[in-house]
């Protein structure tokens, strides 16, 4: 995700804040059971600036995902979330979920 964070053109403090937020989410995902993920959105996205940073990141991730075409290869996920990721994923599924997350953030 480092490339996506860089492409958001945030100042250093905002970039570091976003990186810490993402690392906390990754840690939560790694430690949680299936279907039991709590990334504490109410805590981590409590101010407008944090929401704007995250929306910029979602835009950058969307650009990356669209760049793969119809299928996002498992190699991308292995780099992003770890070697245990074992399958390719249809881009439309990821894009659908990114859009749901974006709508949640903007209240849509």
C-alpha positions as CSV (number, residue, x, y, z in Angstrom):
1,X,0.0,0.0,0.0
2,X,3.0,2.3,0.2
3,X,2.7,3.2,-3.5
4,X,-1.0,4.0,-3.0
5,X,-0.3,6.2,0.0
6,X,2.4,8.0,-1.9
7,X,0.1,8.7,-4.8
8,X,-2.4,10.4,-2.5
9,X,-0.1,13.5,-2.4
10,X,-0.5,14.0,1.4
11,X,1.8,16.0,3.6
12,X,4.2,14.0,5.7
13,X,2.1,14.0,8.9
14,X,-1.0,13.0,7.0
15,X,0.9,10.2,5.2
16,X,2.3,8.9,8.5
17,X,-1.2,9.0,10.1
18,X,-2.7,7.1,7.2
19,X,0.1,4.5,7.4
20,X,-0.4,4.0,11.1
21,X,-4.2,3.6,10.6
22,X,-3.6,1.0,7.8
23,X,-1.1,-0.9,9.9
24,X,-3.6,-1.0,12.8
25,X,-6.2,-2.4,10.4
26,X,-3.8,-5.0,9.0
27,X,-2.9,-6.1,12.6
28,X,-6.6,-6.4,13.5
29,X,-7.3,-8.5,10.4
30,X,-4.4,-10.8,11.1
31,X,-5.4,-11.3,14.7
32,X,-9.2,-11.7,14.1
33,X,-11.2,-14.8,13.3
34,X,-13.1,-15.2,10.1
35,X,-16.0,-12.7,10.0
36,X,-14.9,-11.0,13.2
37,X,-13.0,-8.0,12.0
38,X,-13.4,-4.8,13.9
39,X,-11.2,-2.0,12.4
40,X,-12.8,0.6,14.7
41,X,-13.9,3.1,12.1
42,X,-15.6,5.2,14.8
43,X,-12.2,5.7,16.5
44,X,-9.9,5.9,13.5
45,X,-12.1,8.1,11.2
46,X,-13.5,10.4,13.7
47,X,-12.4,13.6,12.0
48,X,-12.9,15.1,8.5
49,X,-9.2,15.0,7.7
50,X,-8.9,11.3,8.4
51,X,-11.9,10.6,6.2
52,X,-10.5,12.7,3.4
53,X,-7.2,10.9,3.6
54,X,-8.9,7.5,3.5
55,X,-11.0,8.5,0.5
56,X,-7.9,9.5,-1.3
57,X,-6.3,6.2,-0.5
58,X,-9.5,4.4,-1.8
59,X,-9.2,6.3,-5.1
60,X,-5.5,5.2,-5.4
61,X,-6.4,1.6,-4.6
62,X,-9.2,1.7,-7.1
63,X,-6.7,2.9,-9.8
64,X,-4.3,0.1,-8.9
65,X,-7.1,-2.6,-9.0
66,X,-8.4,-1.3,-12.4
67,X,-4.9,-1.6,-13.7
68,X,-5.0,-5.4,-13.4
69,X,-8.0,-5.7,-15.7
70,X,-10.7,-8.3,-14.9
71,X,-8.6,-10.3,-12.3
72,X,-6.4,-9.2,-9.5
73,X,-3.6,-11.8,-9.2
74,X,-2.8,-13.5,-5.9
75,X,0.7,-12.2,-6.1
76,X,-0.7,-8.6,-5.4
77,X,-2.4,-9.8,-2.3
78,X,0.5,-11.8,-1.1
79,X,2.6,-8.6,-1.2
80,X,-0.1,-6.6,0.4
81,X,-1.4,-8.9,3.1
82,X,0.9,-11.9,3.3
83,X,2.0,-15.2,1.8
84,X,-1.1,-17.1,3.0
85,X,-3.2,-15.4,0.3
86,X,-3.8,-18.2,-2.2
87,X,-6.2,-17.1,-4.9
88,X,-6.8,-14.5,-7.6
89,X,-9.9,-12.3,-7.2
90,X,-12.2,-10.8,-9.7
91,X,-11.6,-7.0,-9.8
92,X,-15.4,-6.3,-9.9
93,X,-15.7,-7.8,-6.4
94,X,-13.0,-5.6,-5.0
95,X,-14.3,-2.5,-6.8
96,X,-17.8,-3.2,-5.4
97,X,-16.5,-3.4,-1.9
98,X,-14.3,-0.3,-2.3
99,X,-17.4,1.5,-3.4
100,X,-19.4,0.3,-0.4
101,X,-16.6,1.5,1.9
102,X,-16.4,4.8,0.1
103,X,-20.2,5.2,0.5
104,X,-20.0,4.4,4.2
105,X,-17.3,7.1,4.7
106,X,-19.3,9.8,2.8
107,X,-22.6,8.8,4.3
108,X,-24.1,7.7,1.0
